[in-house]
Amino acid sequence: MDAHLLAEARLDAPVSLAVFRTALAAMSRPGRVEQLPETAPASVPAALLVPLALADLEVAVAVLDHPSDRRLGGGAWAELLRAATGARLVSEVAAADLVVANRAPTPYEISTLRTGDAFAPENGAWLVLACAALRPCDHEPHDGGVQLRLTGPGSASGRTVCVEGLDPAVFTALRETNRSFPAGVDTWLVADDGSVIAVPRSAHVEVRLAVHATEVVHAATGEHGSTNPNGVD
């Protein structure tokens, strides 16, 4: 492993705190596009910064790596996370506290994520999804993109964001996984330029495809996914 890259992946305290605060801000305001700090090392892929700030010795991490990733090389994301944070690597997403997806997860992989239960929702996994681009939008996305409309706690009046580089099936699978709130999975999407949004398990999500707005996906049941008039925008 490149020693310089490893040194930069071991985020210093101010950068780690700034990344953590960005992730927290995104989770508290679903659908609002946040930006990772400019002080973060440019040599580390943006989607790795969030798990680098969240993981530690007590966190079990699974990495869905892309073998053709030209930035680090196939399989290197997992090793870099382990070396930089001390996190324990696991091969099955069902055993992970934190799942980092450098490639789009399959619906089956999402269905096996840990969700906790009504008595211990804190046992639900965190999911970090790499994507090509994120941007606020109130119009149809370009061909190949997906438009997400998020409402619920933290987004009472709703926010709309366009996501490029992920299939709508990812969000359909998240709907099923998050059906039994408060159990579920909290998700961050991180674009190559450091843009970040969060889709918490409590969010109500509508999905519109690039050309045909044919599918509506609810990432929460009606009981907890309805718009909260007392929510914070």
N, C-alpha and C positions, 0 to 999 in steps of 0.2 A: 504494500500500500504506500502511496506517495506520502512522505513524511510531512511535507508542507500542507497538503490537503487535510491530513489528520489534525495538524496543529490548528488550522482554521476551523475545522468542524468542532473542536473543543471550545465552544463559544465562551468568550469571557463574560463576566457577570453582567456588565451593562447591556451587552448585546442580547444575552439570554433573557434578561428581564424585559427588554424592549420587545423581543419576539413573543414572549409569554403574554405581555400586555396586549399586543396586537391580536393574538389568538383569543384572549378573553374578551376584548372589545367586539370582535366579530361574533362570538358566541352569544353575547348579550344583546346584539342588534342584528338578528338574522336577516341575511340578504343585503346588508350594507357592505360595500366593498371597502376593505381596509388595505393598508399597504405595509409590508414588512419594512423594518428600518433600513435606511440607506447604509448604516454602519455595518450591516451584516456582510460576511465575506462573500464576495462575488463568485469565488471558485466553487462554492457549495450550492448545488441545485436548490432553488427556492423551496420546493416541496419537502426538502429534508430539514429546513430550518425549524419548522414547528415541532416535529418529533425530537430534534436535537435539544430543544428547550424544555420539552415535556418529560422525556425519558430519564430514568436514573436506574440505580442498581436494583430497585424493587419492581421495575416495570418489565413485563414480558412483551416483546415486540416481534411481530411477524411482518415481513416485507414481501410484497408482491412485486418482484423486480422484472424489468424488461431486459431480455438478454442482449438486445441490440442498442442499449442506451450508450450513446457515444460520449456522454459527459464523464461517466465513471467506468463504464464497462460492465458487462453482465455480471450480476451477483454482488457488485461492490457496495450497493446502498446498505445492505444488511451488515456487512463487515464494518463499514464506516460508522454506522450507528452504534454497533457493539463496542468498537474501540474507543469512540469518543465519549460515550455516556456510561459504559459499564452495564447497559441493559442486557437482559437475558434474551437470546434469540430463540424463537420457537418456530417450528415448521408449519404448524396448523393454525389457521386464523381463529379457530374455536378456542384455542388455548391462550390467545393474546389479549393483553390489556390495551395495547395500541397496535393498530394495523396501518402500515404505510404502503400505499398503492402507487407505485411508479407506473404501473399499467392499469387499465380499467379492470376492476374485479368482475368476476362472473356473477350472475345472479345466485348461483349455488354458494359461492364464497361469501357473499353478503348474508345469505340465509343462515350461515353457520357462525356468524359473529356473536360474541357474548352480549346478551341484553340485560342481564340481571333479572330481577322480578319486582313485584310490587313491594316486597319487604326489604329488598336490597338493590334498588335501582343503580346505586353507585358501582355495582359490578358490571354495568354495561361498558362495552369497549368504546374507545375513541378510534375514529377512522380519519385518516388524512389522504385525500385524493389529489393526485397531480392532474392538472388539466392544461390545455394550451393557452387559454385566455379567459378572462372574466371582465365584464363591464356592466354598469347599470344600463338598463334599456327599457323603453316603453314602446318598442316596435318589434316586428318579427325579426328573429335573428337571421344571420346569413346562412346560406345553405350549409348544412352539416352541423349547425349549432343547435342548442336547446335553450329555451327561454323558461326560467323559473320564476314563479310568483309566490312569495313567502308572506304569510300572515300568521299572527299569533302573538304570544308574549314577546315583548321587545320589538314588535313590528305590527302594531295595532292597525295602522292604515295600509300596510302592505308595502313590499318592495319587490321590484322586478329586476332580475339580473340575467344576462346572457352568458352561457357557458359553452366554450368550444373545446372539443377534444374528448368528450365523454358521451356515451350512448344513453338515450333515454331509459334503456333497460336498467341502468344503474339506479336511477331514482325510483323506478317501479319496485325494484327489489328492496330499496330502503323503506318504501311505504309498508311493505309486508313485515319487514323486520321491526319497524317502529309502531306496529299496530296496537301493542298492549302497553301504552304509556301508563305509569312512568318508566317501565322497562323500555330499553331501546339503546340506540347507538347515536352518539353525537359526532357530527361530521364536519371537517374543514375541507374546503376546496382551495388549492393553492396553484396559481398560474405561474408560468415561466418568468414573468416580470415581477413577481412578488406580490401580486394582488391576492387577497384572501377574502373568502366569505365563509360563513358557517351555516349549517343546516342542523339545528338541534333537534333532538327527538320530539320536542313539543311543537315543532313547526308544522303548519298546514301548507302544503306545497302543491301548486298547479304547474303542470309541465306542458309546454307548447312546443311542437316540433317546428323545424325550420320553415317548411313550406305548408304543411297541413297541420292546423291546430286541432289534432284529432284525439289527443289523449289528455285526460285530466288525472293526475296522480295525487293522492292524499298521503302525505308522510306521517299523518296522525289520524286517529279516529275522530269522529265528530264531537265526542265528549270533551276532548282536550284541544282539538285543532281549530275550533271556531275562534273568530276574531275576538280579542280581549279588549273591551272598550277602555280598560284602565291600563293597557300596555304602554310601553315607552317607545316612541319613535326615535 
